[in-house]
């Protein structure tokens, strides 16, 4: 018997893009804000935002902390991000 594919959040990419654009950051600027210049490339961020790749849990945690939101708000498709995100921490 085969395994079923892991369920993925369908709105995650849009939420990650909203966080980046809300703070007026380019994809490279987002990488710097995340403190991941040695581990991520612009192609990674682009793939996350398009939904073709999923970031690791640790990368998601950094997005959540920067945006001042919970991990649940990022990954739960039934929960929306706040209309206005708090300032970058």
N, C-alpha and C positions, 0 to 999 in steps of 0.2 A: 504494500500500500504506500502510496505517495503522500507527502505532506502537502497540506494546503498552504498557499502563499500567505505570508504574514499580512494582516490588514494594515493599510497605510492611511494616514490622514490625507484627505483629498484637498483640503484648503490650506495646508501648511505652506506651500510655496507662495500663495497670495499673501498670507500673514507675514512671512519673512520679508517679502518685497515691501509691504506696507511699513514695517518697522524701519527698513532702510530708507525709504523715500520720505517718511514722516520726519526723519532727522536730517534730510537733505544730503545724504551720503551717496557717493558713487559705490559701485561694487567693491572697488579697491579700498575706498574709505571705510566701508563696513568691515572689511577684513582687518584693517588697522584698529578700528574701534573694538573689535572682538579680541584683539591681541593675538591674532593667529597668522601673522605675515609669513611665518616660516612653514605653516602647515596647510594653508588654503590658498587657492588661486582664484582669479576672477571667474574662471571657467566653473569652479566648484560652486560659487555663489550663484552664478547664472543657472546652473543645473538645479540647485535647490529651489530657486524661484520659479523655474519652469515645471518643477515637480518630476523631473527625470532622475534625480538623485535625492536621497534623504540624508540630512546631516546626522552625525553621531549625536548621542545623548549629551555629551559634554559641549558640543557646539550649540545645540539647542538651549542648553542651560545658560550659555553666555548670551545668546540672543534674548532670552527671557530676562536676565539680569539687566542688560542694557536698556531694554524697553520698560522695565519695571512691571512686568507681568508674570504670571505663574506659568509653569510648564503646561498645566492643564489648558490655559487659555491659548497656548500655541498649538497643541496637538489635538485637542478635542474639537471636531468639526461642528459640534452643536453649540460651542461657546465662541462668541465674537471677541475680537480685541476691543479695548476701549476706543471710543471715537478719537480721543486725544491722548496720546501716549505721554507719560512723564519725561522729563529731561534725561539725557544719557547720564548714567552714573559712572 
